[in-house]
């Protein structure tokens, strides 16, 4: 288990393969989006991506389109929280399985991992659901509360 981003070269090689398989080019702006998401260990909103992408030459005009295309190619995934802002992170197949801490005050999402025992309990629930004829594609477990800044 473990939430470790692939190393820079390994990450970009894998992303390049996925984009080629989806018949997409690994453009400079897509590369910048991947770099921004890899540099932060939490899902980011579009404005956060743009702020962090300025020094990488990421243009607002193409950022959202590139995020959608990267999501289609299985490089990025959308994460929704209790607020109206969609957040984006590298796909779990690139970072490792993890869950989120969601601040109900400001909407911030932070990644966190649970124990192997907890994941084994979830797997038992998946088996139970499968036995009932339900096809489980994935699971998520988010804790809701207040971040350090909002709790004070």
N, C-alpha and C positions, 0 to 999 in steps of 0.2 A: 504494500500500500504506500502511502506517502505522497505528499503533494509537492513534487519537485518538478520545476520546469525543465524541459529538455535543454541541453546545453545549446549555446547560440548556433553553432554550425549544424548540429544534429537537428535542432528545431527548424532552421531554415531549409534544410534538405528535405525534411518530412513535409513541411508546408509546400515547398516547391513541387513535390511529387503529387500531393493532393490537388493542387491547382492545375497541374498538367492533366491529371486524370479527369478533372472537371472542364477541361479545355479552356483554362484561364491562364493568363500570364501572371508571373510573380513580379508585378510592377513595383516601382519605387514607392508609391503611396501605400500599396498593400504591405510591403516590407516595413514601412514606417508604422503602420497600424499594429502589426505583429510585434515589433520592437517595443512599442508603448505598452501593450498588454503583457508582454513577457517581463517587463521591468517592474510591474506592480503585482503584488500577490493578493489582489482583490478585484472584483468586477468593477468596471469604470463606466460612467455615463459618457455620452458623446461629448459634452463640454469638457469633461476631465481628460478625455482622449485628445481633444483638440489642443488644450493647454499644454499637455505633456508632449504633443507631437509637433509643436511649433519649431523647436530646434532641429527636428528631423525633416522639416519641409512638408509636413502634412497639411494639405489644404482642406478647408471646411467643405468646399464644393464637392470633393470626391470622397470624403471620409465616410459618410453614412452609406453611400453606394458600395464602397469597398467593404464595410462591415457586413452588409447584407450578402454580398458575394462570397466573402470569407465564411460566413455562416452556412451558405448553401454548399460550400465545398468541404464542410466539416472541420474547419480550422478554428472558428470562433463560435461561441454559443451565446444566445441571449439569456439574460437572467432577469426575472421580474421580481420586484419586491412590493411592499405595501404602498409605495408611492406611485406616481405616474411616470417615473423615469425608468426606461429600459437600460440595463447595464450589459456590458459585454466583457467576456473573458475568453482566454484560449480554451479550446475544447478540452474536456477531461482526458481524452486520449493522448493529449500532449502534456498535460500537467499532472495527471494522477487524480484519483477519485478524492473528492472532498465535499464539505458541506459549508454552510454560511451562517454567520452571526448577522442578524438584521437589526439595525437601530430603528425603532419606531418613531424616534424623534426627528432625525435628519435624513433617514433613508440609507445611510452608509451600510455597505455589505462588506464583511471581512471573511476570508476563507478560514476554515478550521477543519481539523481531522478528528475523527472519533476512533475509539479503540477497535482492535480487531474483533474483540468479543461483541461489541455493539453491532459491527457489520455482520457478524455471524448470526446475530438475532434477526437482523433485517433479511438475511438470506433465508432464514427459516420462514419468515413471513412471505417471501417470494414463492417458496415451495408450496406453502399453503394456498396462496392465491392461484398458482398454476394448477394445483389439484382441483380447484374449483372452475377451471376452464378460462381463467383470466391470463392474458399474455402481458407480462410485465416487461416494459422496455427499459426502465430506469427507476431510480428512487432518489429522493432528496429529503434531507432533514435539516431544517433551519431553526435556529433559536432566535426568538424575538425578544427584544429588550432595549436598553439604552446604552449607547457607547459612552466612553469615558467623558467626552465633552458634553453630552446631553444629560448625563447622570448628575452633574455638579450643579 
